[in-house]
Amino acid sequence: MAEVKVPELAESISEGTVAQWLKQPGDFVEKGDYIVELETDKVNVEIISDYTGTIKDLLAEEGDTVQVGQAIAVVEEGGSAGGQSQAPEAPKAEAQTEAPKAEQPKDTAPIQAATPVQQESSQRTIASPAARKLAREKGIDLNDVPVRDPLGRVRVQDVEAAGKAPVQSTPAVKPSPAAAPQAQADDRVEVIKMSRRRQTIAKRLVEVQQTAAMLTTFNEVDMTAIMELRNRRKDAFFKQNDVKLGFMSFFTKAVIGALKKYPLLNAEILGNEIIKKNYYDIGVAVSTDEGLVVPVVRDADRKGFADIERTIGDLAVKARNNKLALSDLQGGTFTITNGGTFGSLLSTPILNAPQVGILGMHKIQVRPVAIDNERMENRPMMYLALSYDHRIVDGKEAVGFLVTVKQLLEDPEQLLLEG
């Protein structure tokens, strides 16, 4: 027998949560096969088997927290894909229990103690171990549990939802009229356990609000020049670089130009010291089903528009497919977030600690703008928001930074010089 253990994940990560078992007891695995997906504070990591053989036992269930170095599965080395192990014998034993008791051999006595729920649950091979355990505890038949997973897999949440009515019911006592509304209200409430990543996001956001002197300043930018430039150059740009010319490359370049002018917004606080960074690793917030992540565009000041657009696109795809590596998320110096993709007109973004500045982009909306004392024109306008840590960034610097970003965006030719 060989144990599969949680490997070293990263310097700052010592534990993870079992998100999904990719193999079950009785499954044959080759060395290097993925057997389990762990959810860490930052990314999901798939763990491989270092052995070839049959999965004999799973030592942790989905939802369990496991430490680096902890054994999480047992592999019986050797065997073949069609081989039998102790774990796969369970279905045969269950089949025997369906016969009359008088016809069962003595060696099946331990199986006779199994409840019908246990027998039916083990036959449902697409149920997770945690779901099977919870079903046994609640006395629920997994075959009757409504499944929300598109692949038909019964998850813990499905069993919990199915078990609410039996757990809350009290058939021996006739409910009073006053208790009836409460029961009805409970039936409309769904309790969902926060994922490890969501817990980490919540914890860090609260910590930022409690430890940083965070303020937000606002401005607006006329997007006319950038939109006209994009319309003129987008076809040639795509033909030459095989990537679309979006807005993010303009904003990234404008931010870099402003950071060079106001370097304290590219710094961080470490104790009683200010760490000024003379490099520009720009984080770009990406929304995923599991929560917001901020992959980093490395050395963005050394990249051209095409390289920035390509890098951001690649990181966004990796984020939505849960394929980001820890190195993709670490070490950013400043962050850009774009609430405008969801229709936000104005917001106050929260700092991405330990950074001291974050720029919020918003929806482009055509509004009447005064050109001079005599003329009004409809222009595509965007509100910008800069949240900053007032402990090291004063209002004068924050406002100057945002004005610089505005000026560079409204005259994008400057980005070739300033950015």
C-alpha positions in Angstrom: 0.0 0.0 0.0 1.2 3.5 -0.8 -0.2 6.8 0.6 -0.9 9.9 -1.6 0.0 13.0 0.3 -0.6 16.7 -0.2 2.5 18.1 -1.8 4.1 21.5 -1.1 1.8 24.0 -2.7 3.5 27.3 -2.3 5.5 29.2 0.3 2.5 31.0 1.7 0.0 28.1 1.5 0.0 25.3 4.1 -3.4 23.8 3.6 -6.3 23.4 1.2 -9.9 22.1 0.9 -10.8 19.0 -1.0 -12.9 20.4 -3.7 -13.6 17.3 -5.8 -12.3 13.7 -6.0 -11.5 12.9 -9.6 -11.0 9.2 -8.7 -13.0 6.9 -6.4 -12.2 3.7 -4.5 -11.7 0.9 -7.0 -10.5 3.1 -9.8 -7.3 2.2 -11.5 -4.7 5.1 -11.7 -1.4 5.4 -13.5 1.5 7.3 -12.0 0.9 11.0 -12.9 -2.9 10.7 -13.1 -4.9 13.5 -11.4 -6.9 12.1 -8.5 -8.1 15.1 -6.5 -8.7 18.8 -6.9 -7.8 21.0 -4.0 -9.1 24.5 -3.4 -6.5 26.9 -1.8 -6.8 30.5 -0.8 -5.9 31.6 -4.3 -6.1 28.9 -6.9 -7.4 25.4 -7.5 -4.6 22.7 -7.6 -5.0 19.2 -9.1 -2.9 16.6 -7.2 -1.4 13.6 -9.0 -0.8 10.1 -7.9 2.9 9.1 -7.5 1.9 5.4 -7.9 0.3 3.0 -10.3 -2.4 0.8 -8.9 -5.9 0.8 -7.6 -7.4 3.4 -5.3 -8.2 1.5 -2.1 -9.4 4.2 0.2 -10.0 8.0 0.4 -8.8 9.4 3.7 -10.5 12.8 3.3 -13.9 13.8 2.0 -15.0 16.7 -0.2 -15.1 19.8 1.9 -12.4 18.6 4.4 -9.4 20.8 5.1 -6.1 19.0 4.6 -2.6 20.1 5.4 0.6 19.9 3.3 2.1 16.5 3.9 -1.1 14.9 5.0 -2.1 11.5 3.5 -5.4 11.8 1.7 -5.6 8.5 -0.3 -4.3 5.0 -0.3 -3.2 3.3 -3.5 -2.8 -0.5 -3.7 0.2 -0.7 -6.0 0.1 -3.1 -9.0 -3.0 -4.5 -10.5 -4.7 -3.5 -13.7 -7.6 -1.5 -14.9 -9.9 -4.5 -14.8 -8.5 -5.8 -11.5 -10.6 -6.2 -8.4 -9.8 -4.8 -5.0 -11.6 -4.8 -1.6 -13.5 -1.6 -2.4 -15.2 -2.8 -5.6 -16.6 -5.9 -3.8 -19.3 -3.7 -2.1 -21.8 -3.8 -5.0 -21.6 -7.7 -5.1 -22.3 -7.8 -1.4 -25.2 -5.5 -1.7 -26.7 -7.7 -4.5 -26.5 -10.6 -2.1 -28.4 -8.7 0.6 -31.4 -8.4 -1.7 -31.9 -12.2 -1.6 -33.8 -13.8 1.3 -31.8 -14.0 4.5 -31.9 -17.8 4.6 -30.0 -18.0 1.4 -27.1 -15.7 2.3 -23.7 -17.2 3.2 -22.2 -16.5 6.6 -19.5 -14.3 5.3 -22.0 -11.7 4.2 -23.2 -11.1 7.8 -21.5 -7.7 8.1 -23.3 -6.5 5.0 -26.7 -7.5 6.5 -26.3 -4.6 9.0 -26.2 -2.1 6.2 -29.3 0.1 5.9 -31.2 0.3 2.6 -30.0 3.9 2.3 -26.4 2.7 2.5 -27.0 0.1 -0.1 -28.6 2.4 -2.6 -26.1 5.2 -1.9 -23.1 3.0 -2.7 -24.7 2.1 -6.0 -24.9 5.8 -7.0 -21.3 6.0 -8.2 -21.6 9.6 -9.2 -22.2 10.7 -5.6 -19.3 12.2 -3.8 -18.0 10.5 -0.6 -19.2 13.5 1.5 -22.6 13.3 -0.1 -22.9 9.6 0.6 -21.9 10.1 4.2 -24.3 12.9 4.8 -27.1 10.9 3.2 -26.5 8.0 5.5 -26.5 10.4 8.5 -29.8 12.0 7.4 -31.4 8.7 6.2 -31.9 10.1 2.7 -32.1 7.9 -0.5 -29.6 9.5 -3.0 -31.8 8.3 -5.8 -34.5 10.8 -4.6 -32.1 13.8 -4.3 -32.6 16.5 -7.0 -29.3 17.1 -8.7 -28.2 20.6 -9.9 -24.8 19.5 -11.3 -24.9 19.4 -15.1 -22.9 16.1 -15.0 -25.4 14.5 -12.7 -23.1 14.3 -9.7 -24.7 14.5 -6.3 -23.0 17.0 -4.1 -23.2 17.8 -0.4 -25.3 20.9 -1.1 -27.9 18.7 -2.9 -28.2 16.4 0.1 -28.5 19.2 2.6 -31.3 20.8 0.5 -33.1 17.5 0.3 -32.7 16.9 4.0 -34.1 20.1 5.3 -37.7 19.0 5.5 -37.1 15.7 7.3 -34.7 17.4 9.8 -37.1 20.2 10.6 -40.3 18.1 10.7 -41.8 17.0 14.0 -44.6 14.6 13.2 -45.1 13.5 16.8 -46.1 17.1 17.8 -48.9 19.0 16.1 -47.4 22.4 15.1 -49.1 25.4 16.5 -50.5 28.1 14.2 -47.7 30.4 15.3 -45.0 27.9 14.4 -46.4 27.3 10.9 -45.2 30.6 9.3 -41.7 30.0 10.7 -41.5 26.6 9.1 -42.7 28.1 5.8 -40.0 30.8 6.0 -37.3 28.2 6.7 -38.3 26.3 3.5 -37.4 29.3 1.4 -33.9 29.7 2.9 -30.9 28.0 1.4 -27.8 27.7 3.4 -24.6 27.5 1.2 -21.2 27.0 2.7 -18.7 29.6 1.5 -15.8 28.3 -0.6 -12.3 28.6 0.8 -11.6 31.3 -1.9 -14.7 33.3 -1.0 -13.8 33.1 2.7 -10.3 34.3 1.9 -11.6 37.2 -0.3 -14.0 38.2 2.5 -11.3 38.1 5.1 -8.8 40.1 3.1 -11.4 42.8 2.2 -12.4 43.2 5.8 -8.7 43.4 6.8 -8.1 46.2 4.3 -11.0 48.2 5.5 -9.7 47.8 9.1 -6.0 48.4 8.6 -5.8 50.9 5.7 -6.8 54.6 5.7 -8.7 54.1 2.5 -10.1 57.1 0.6 -11.5 57.4 -3.0 -11.2 60.3 -5.4 -13.1 60.6 -8.7 -12.8 62.1 -12.1 -14.2 61.6 -15.6 -12.5 61.0 -18.9 -13.7 61.8 -22.4 -13.2 58.6 -24.4 -13.7 60.2 -27.8 -10.0 60.2 -28.9 -9.4 56.6 -27.8 -12.6 55.3 -29.5 -11.8 57.1 -32.7 -8.3 55.7 -32.7 -9.6 52.2 -32.1 -12.0 52.5 -34.9 -9.3 53.6 -37.3 -6.7 51.1 -36.2 -8.5 48.0 -35.0 -8.5 46.1 -38.3 -4.9 46.7 -39.0 -3.9 46.1 -35.4 -5.7 42.7 -35.4 -4.2 41.8 -38.8 -0.7 42.6 -37.6 -0.9 41.2 -34.1 -3.7 38.6 -34.1 -5.3 40.2 -31.1 -8.0 42.8 -30.7 -7.2 46.3 -29.6 -9.3 46.8 -26.4 -9.4 49.5 -23.8 -7.3 47.8 -21.2 -4.0 48.4 -23.0 -4.7 52.1 -23.1 -5.6 52.2 -19.4 -2.6 50.1 -18.4 -0.2 52.4 -20.3 -1.9 55.5 -18.8 -1.6 54.0 -15.3 2.1 53.3 -15.8 2.7 56.8 -17.0 1.0 58.2 -13.9 2.8 55.8 -11.6 6.1 57.0 -12.9 5.0 60.6 -12.0 3.6 59.6 -8.6 5.7 56.6 -7.4 4.2 56.4 -3.9 1.1 54.8 -5.5 3.4 52.0 -6.7 4.6 51.3 -3.2 3.5 49.4 -0.1 3.9 49.7 3.7 6.0 47.2 5.6 5.9 48.1 9.3 7.3 51.6 9.6 8.9 51.5 6.2 7.7 52.4 2.7 8.8 50.0 0.0 9.0 51.9 -3.3 8.9 49.6 -6.4 10.7 50.6 -9.5 8.9 48.0 -11.6 5.4 47.9 -12.9 3.5 44.6 -12.4 -0.1 45.6 -13.0 -2.9 43.4 -11.6 -6.1 43.2 -13.7 -9.2 42.1 -11.7 -11.1 39.2 -13.4 -14.5 37.9 -12.2 -15.0 34.2 -12.1 -17.7 31.9 -10.8 -15.5 31.3 -7.6 -15.0 35.0 -7.0 -12.7 37.9 -8.0 -9.1 37.1 -8.8 -6.3 39.5 -9.8 -3.8 38.0 -12.2 -0.7 40.1 -12.9 0.7 41.5 -16.1 4.5 41.3 -15.4 6.7 44.2 -16.5 3.8 45.9 -18.2 6.0 49.0 -18.9 8.2 46.9 -21.2 5.2 45.5 -23.2 3.6 47.1 -26.2 -0.2 47.4 -26.7 -0.4 44.0 -28.4 1.5 42.2 -25.7 -0.6 43.7 -23.0 -3.9 42.8 -24.7 -2.6 39.3 -25.4 -1.4 38.7 -21.8 -4.6 40.0 -20.3 -6.7 37.8 -22.6 -4.6 34.7 -21.7 -4.8 35.4 -18.0 -8.6 35.9 -18.2 -9.1 32.6 -19.9 -6.9 30.8 -17.3 -8.8 32.5 -14.5 -12.2 31.4 -15.8 -10.9 27.8 -16.3 -9.3 27.6 -12.9 -5.9 27.2 -14.5 -4.1 30.1 -12.9 -0.8 29.3 -11.2 0.2 31.0 -8.0 2.9 32.8 -9.8 0.1 34.5 -11.9 -1.3 36.1 -8.8 1.6 37.1 -6.8 3.6 40.4 -6.6 1.4 43.0 -8.3 2.2 46.6 -7.6 -1.1 48.3 -8.7 -4.5 47.0 -9.7 -7.0 48.0 -12.4 -10.6 46.8 -12.0 -13.4 47.3 -14.6 -16.9 47.4 -13.2 -18.1 48.9 -16.4 -18.2 45.4 -18.0 -21.2 44.7 -15.7 -22.8 48.1 -16.3 -21.5 50.0 -13.2 -21.6 53.7 -13.6 -19.7 54.6 -10.4 -18.1 52.7 -7.5 -15.5 52.8 -4.8 -13.1 49.9 -5.4 -11.4 48.3 -2.4 -7.6 48.1 -2.2 -5.9 44.9 -3.1 -3.5 44.7 -0.1 -0.6 45.2 0.3 -1.0 47.6 -2.6 -1.9 51.2 -1.9 -3.7 52.1 -5.0 -6.5 50.7 -7.3 -8.1 52.3 -10.4 -11.8 51.6 -11.1 -13.0 51.9 -14.6 -16.8 52.2 -15.3 -19.4 52.1 -18.0 -18.9 54.4 -21.0 -22.0 56.5 -21.3 -22.8 59.2 -23.9 -23.5 62.4 -22.0 -23.8 66.1 -22.9 -20.5 67.9 -22.3 -19.8 71.6 -22.3 -17.0 72.2 -25.0 -16.8 75.9 -24.2 -19.1 78.7 -23.1 -21.2 78.4 -26.3 -21.2 74.7 -27.3 -22.5 71.5 -25.9 -21.7 68.1 -27.5 -22.7 64.5 -26.7 -19.5 62.7 -25.8 -18.7 59.1 -24.6 -17.7 59.7 -21.0 -16.4 57.3 -18.3 -16.1 58.0 -14.6 -12.8 56.9 -13.0 -12.3 56.1 -9.3 -9.0 55.9 -7.5 -8.9 54.3 -4.1 -5.7 54.9 -2.2 -4.1 54.4 1.2 -3.9 57.8 2.9 -1.2 56.6 5.3 1.4 57.2 2.6 -0.5 58.8 -0.3 -1.8 62.3 0.3 -4.8 63.8 -1.5 -2.7 66.0 -3.7 -0.8 63.0 -5.1 -3.9 60.9 -5.5 -5.8 63.7 -7.4 -2.6 64.4 -9.5 -2.4 60.7 -10.4 -6.0 60.6 -11.6 -5.7 63.8 -13.5 -2.6 62.4 -15.3 -4.4 59.2 -16.2 -7.3 61.4 -17.6 -4.9 63.5 -19.6 -3.1 60.6 -21.1 -6.3 58.8 -22.1 -7.8 61.9 -23.7 -4.6 62.4 -25.7 -3.6 58.8 -26.4 -0.6 59.8 -28.5 1.1 60.8 -25.3 1.1 57.2 -24.2 3.9 56.4 -26.6 6.0 58.9 -24.7 4.6 58.9 -21.1 3.6 55.3 -20.8 
